[in-house]
Amino acid sequence: MTRFEPRNTTSQRNAVLVKTWDPLMRILHWWLAVTLLLQFGTGTIFWMWGDDLTNRMMFALNLPHFYCGYAFATALCIRVALLFVGPERYRWRDLVPLTEAQQRNWRRTVFYYASLGRRPCPRSLGHNAFAGPFYLMFFLIAAAQVAVGMYLSFLPGGSLQMDSGWMLLHRYLFLALASFVLAHIAAVVMREIHGKSNIASAMLHGYKEYSEEEYRDLVSQRE
Ligand code: HEM
């Protein structure tokens, strides 16, 4: 059973704050986000200017790429384990539109994005039903990227193998992850503008805000 802790707000609107993302979820989110962005930064330098770098510069960049890769992999392992053994909000079931309510939310969100925000944006108690499967795909592609990166680092010549097939795969996976991040941020910003909701700040303080009526409807749909 999900633990929601509705709290009356002090605002004049008839609103409730519902604890949705616990501290571990938020820490893992920002840990993954920051370490991945750092990997993107060092990876882009390798990719674009790798041939022009001296061995010393290559080594100086390789070090943060290596350690940050392991920091990303650690958060990813914890998050993936929690898909199977964590509280309900972490479980893979929260990320796949299985229930009727999740499927309805999924369809409405597709209409919302397809109409570029002209259709109403549905709210959800936990993960957005439409985004959920993309998060699972992200975990999968990120795990593949970590595995390829580790394999490359153990190859003779290591990451100096700039033209090997594995490096090409590492680059394609980098592009897939970068596309996810761009689409994810665009989707969050779009929902923030049209949905008039606080989903982005909820990833910082943990609380989503609903009107009392909206919250009652969402809870009754879940039951
Ligand atoms: C490299 C950058 C980022 C990555 C890799 C990333 C990744 C993810 C992942 C994997 C989830 C699913 C959460 C989980 O179940 O663990 C998620 C959810 C979320 N992220 Fe990000 N994120 C990034 C940047 C951002 C930024 C800049 C924001 C904006 C403030 C943001 C806001 C959110 C929100 C609001 C959710 C929950 C959305 C929902 O399902 O309703 N993310 N993110």
Boltz pocket constraint, residues with backbone or C-beta under 6 A from the ligand:
constraints:
  - pocket:
      binder: B
      contacts: [[A, 25], [A, 28], [A, 29], [A, 32], [A, 33], [A, 34], [A, 36], [A, 37], [A, 79], [A, 89], [A, 90], [A, 126], [A, 127], [A, 128], [A, 131], [A, 132], [A, 135], [A, 138], [A, 181], [A, 184], [A, 185], [A, 188], [A, 199], [A, 200], [A, 201], [A, 203]]
      max_distance: 6.0
